[in-house]
Amino acid sequence: MLRELFPNVVIEDLKVAANETFYMTGISVLGTLIIGILLGLMLFLTDRQGKTYKILNFITATIVNVFRAIPFIILILLLFPFTDWLMGTIRGPKAALPALIIGAAPFYARLVEIALKEVDKGVVEAARAMGAKTRHIIFKVLLPESMPALISGITVTAINLISYTAMAGAIGAGGLGDLAYRKGFQAWDFDVVFACTILIVIIVFIFQFIGDFLSKKIDKR
């Protein structure tokens, strides 16, 4: 039955492509989480009175907005020289990581900023009144209080990254996008495209389920 529906699909190719997609998504989610939280904290903490804070906020916001505005497929092309210098190649799953992280981190940074702004200001002020330093407020108040929103945000970002990996695959990054384009579309074998689409949807559901589970587990409300 399956062989009749997918006559041109090679199971081994699907396994390799799915593993490459999981690899690109997993590593880029980790990188996006770290950089996105740092940028989000910078946006949040510098959004206050004072010339120095305003300058830092302007610079950070400009960087975030510029990279958010660039379409991902164009960003990959712009980053080719940087990727080649950093990774030693512009092809394969490893080469896609810089563009994936740089493309997704600014988006997640804005979600982090929004999550931090939703933290009860009374809790933050109470911590300050007790003499808590900025680092203690960050790690003991801001991040723990905003954790459910941060997890929901990285879940949304992870799903965007899965679609980014498919686009990156179209220019040689590997993964399910590469398989669908090279052995599916270019060979006019649309059963391969359909099989890759099904796997991508399954991967999205897996990430969404994990994100929803963790968010509900941590949310004490």
Phi, psi and omega in degrees: 000306180295322179296326178288324179285325183234068185293336185257002182276130175256116185303320181297321177296320178296318180298313180298314181295319179295318178298320178294321178294317177298318180298308181298318182291314183298310181294318182290328176296317179298312179297319179295320180300312182293306183292321180297318178294319178298314179293318179298318176297320179297316178298318183289313186287336180264002179275068182206178181290155178118135184298316181297316179298317182296320179295314179298319180294319179297315180297312181297315180297323179295314178301313180299313183292322180296311183288333175290331185280340184278123176303143189299318183297325177287322178300319178302315182294319179297328184271001180308310180298317179296317180297317180297320179291319185282316187258345181080007179198159175243013179233152178097166183302321181297322182291339181281342188300313180302314180294321180298313182290313181295327179285326186265330185301317179297323177298314180292327179301320178293323177294322177296315179302315179297317180298319181292324180291340179274353176293136181304118181297332179297323179293319179295314180296323178297319178296319179295320181297331179274006175088015180293136177279168185303317182295326178290322178296320180296308188274338182257339184239296188299305183293313178299318182291329182262005187303315178302318179291324178295320179291318176299321180294318180288335175293314177299317180295320179299320179293322174298321180295326177298318178291326176297320180297325178294320177293318179298326179298332181292342178242029169098018181275353183086187180086187184292328177296318178295316180296316180297321183281312187284311184263352178257287185296310183295329178271358181063031177254088188283350172291328176292317177300316182295318179297318178295321178298317179300316180295320179297318178298319178298317179298319178300315180297323179297311180296320179295318180297314180297316180297315179296319180297312181295319180297315178291327180294321184275330183293117183268356183288000000 
